[in-house]
Amino acid sequence: MECGVFSKGLMMFQTFLIKTNDSDSMLVSLVGALLFIVSICLWAFKVGDAISLSCTLLGIVLVIIGIVGGNGRSLYEVDQQRIIKIEMDRIVVGTEAFEFNKIDSLEFHYHSFLNQSSLGYFTETAGAIEHGINNVVNFKLGDRKVSERFFISSIQHADKFFSTLKVLKENGIQYNLSFRKYR
């Protein structure tokens, strides 16, 4: 999902939010992974070959069952139903709109865009790439704290995100922006 345009010609940023995969199959996979890690400790301390081998095999089987049952879905995924919009006077998270003049402590954390190298530069052929899902917005509305992760799909999408933040700053909207530290 890319950005739209404000009626006055200024940019607006819009993208999908990130959700946690809380399915039962994910839980089975995580239990299997934990059991596999425990089995490594059992092998190291020579608790017993039969117990160690049983834990190792059961852990592997549980991970496979979880992956197959979850259709290969990962722990975090893009939520195609919920979006975030950064507009001139408000930020819209899902179905809720928050006016900038009513929120406190607005913070953005830029981590990456899809296919960005884990070293910080853009590449489509790097061995280790980012998935663009660890970008975060945080703010307070009275006693309520709002924290959401959002997706950035490309280098152009990231440019639109930063251009939108620049327009907000020019219009007096105060926020903090942090970046991931690259190697």
C-alpha positions in Angstrom: 0.0 0.0 0.0 1.5 3.3 -1.0 0.7 6.9 0.0 -2.1 9.1 -1.0 -2.2 12.9 -1.5 -3.7 15.6 0.7 -6.4 17.7 -0.9 -3.9 20.6 -0.9 -1.3 18.6 -2.7 0.7 17.6 0.3 1.6 14.0 0.9 -0.1 11.6 3.3 1.4 8.4 4.4 -0.7 5.3 4.5 0.2 1.6 5.1 -0.8 -1.6 6.7 -0.4 -2.4 10.4 1.3 -5.5 11.7 -0.4 -8.2 13.7 0.9 -11.1 15.8 0.0 -14.6 14.6 -1.7 -16.0 17.7 -2.9 -19.2 16.1 -2.7 -22.6 17.9 -0.3 -23.8 15.2 2.1 -21.0 16.1 2.0 -22.1 19.8 2.7 -25.7 18.8 5.8 -24.5 16.8 7.1 -22.4 19.6 6.7 -25.3 22.1 8.5 -27.5 19.7 11.3 -25.0 19.3 11.6 -24.7 23.1 11.7 -28.4 23.5 14.4 -28.7 20.8 16.5 -26.2 22.6 16.0 -28.0 25.9 17.1 -31.2 24.2 20.4 -29.6 23.2 21.1 -28.9 26.9 20.1 -32.5 27.8 22.6 -33.8 25.2 25.3 -31.5 26.6 24.8 -32.7 30.2 24.5 -36.3 29.1 21.2 -36.8 31.0 20.4 -39.9 29.0 20.5 -40.8 25.3 16.9 -42.0 25.2 15.5 -38.9 26.9 17.6 -36.5 24.8 16.8 -38.2 21.6 13.1 -38.2 22.4 13.1 -34.5 23.3 15.0 -33.7 20.1 12.6 -35.7 17.8 9.5 -34.5 19.6 10.7 -30.9 19.3 11.3 -31.3 15.5 7.9 -33.0 15.0 6.1 -30.2 16.9 7.8 -27.5 14.8 6.9 -29.3 11.6 3.3 -29.8 12.7 3.0 -26.1 13.6 4.5 -24.9 10.3 2.2 -27.2 8.3 -0.8 -26.4 10.4 -0.2 -22.7 10.1 0.4 -22.8 6.4 3.9 -21.4 6.8 2.8 -18.2 8.4 5.3 -16.4 10.6 5.0 -15.0 14.1 4.3 -11.5 12.7 2.5 -10.7 9.6 1.0 -7.8 7.6 -2.7 -7.2 8.6 -4.4 -6.5 5.3 -7.5 -5.3 7.1 -6.1 -2.6 9.3 -4.2 0.5 8.1 -2.4 3.5 9.6 -2.7 7.0 8.0 -0.6 10.0 8.8 -2.5 13.1 7.8 -1.9 16.8 8.3 -4.0 17.1 11.5 -4.3 13.5 12.8 -3.1 10.0 12.7 -5.6 7.2 12.0 -4.8 3.8 13.5 -7.3 1.2 12.3 -10.7 2.7 12.8 -9.6 5.3 15.4 -8.5 8.8 14.6 -6.3 10.8 17.0 -5.9 14.5 16.5 -2.3 15.7 16.8 -3.2 18.5 19.2 -4.6 16.0 21.7 -1.8 13.5 21.8 1.5 13.6 23.7 4.9 12.0 23.2 4.5 11.2 19.5 7.4 8.9 18.5 8.3 7.1 15.3 10.9 4.4 15.0 12.1 3.5 11.5 13.6 0.1 11.2 13.5 -0.9 7.5 11.5 -1.4 4.4 10.8 -4.7 2.5 14.1 -6.0 0.9 16.3 -3.5 2.6 19.7 -5.1 3.4 20.3 -5.9 7.1 23.4 -3.7 6.7 21.2 -0.7 6.0 21.4 -0.1 2.3 18.9 -1.1 -0.5 19.5 -4.3 -2.4 17.4 -7.1 -3.8 20.2 -9.6 -3.9 21.6 -9.4 -0.4 21.7 -12.6 1.6 20.1 -11.1 4.7 17.1 -8.8 4.0 14.6 -7.0 6.2 10.9 -7.5 5.9 9.8 -3.9 6.6 7.5 -4.9 9.6 9.4 -3.5 12.6 8.6 0.2 12.1 6.7 1.6 15.1 4.6 4.5 16.1 4.0 5.4 19.8 2.0 8.1 21.5 -0.1 8.9 24.5 -3.7 10.2 24.7 -4.2 11.0 28.3 -3.5 7.9 30.3 -3.8 5.7 27.2 -0.7 4.5 25.4 -0.9 3.6 21.7 1.9 1.5 20.2 1.6 0.0 16.7 4.0 -1.7 14.3 3.5 -0.8 10.6 4.8 -2.0 7.2 6.9 -0.1 4.7 6.9 -1.8 1.3 9.7 -0.3 -0.7 12.4 2.4 -0.7 9.9 4.7 -2.4 7.4 4.0 0.4 10.1 4.9 2.9 10.8 8.1 1.1 7.1 9.0 1.3 7.1 8.2 5.0 10.0 10.6 5.6 8.5 13.3 3.3 5.3 13.1 5.3 7.2 13.5 8.6 9.1 16.5 7.1 5.7 18.2 6.2 4.4 17.5 9.7 7.5 19.1 11.3 7.2 22.1 8.9 3.6 22.5 10.2 4.6 22.5 13.9 3.8 18.9 14.8 6.4 17.7 17.3 7.6 14.1 17.3 10.7 12.1 18.0 12.2 9.9 15.2 14.6 7.1 16.0 16.4 4.7 13.6 17.6 1.2 13.9 21.4 1.0 14.4 23.0 -0.8 11.5 26.2 -2.8 11.8 
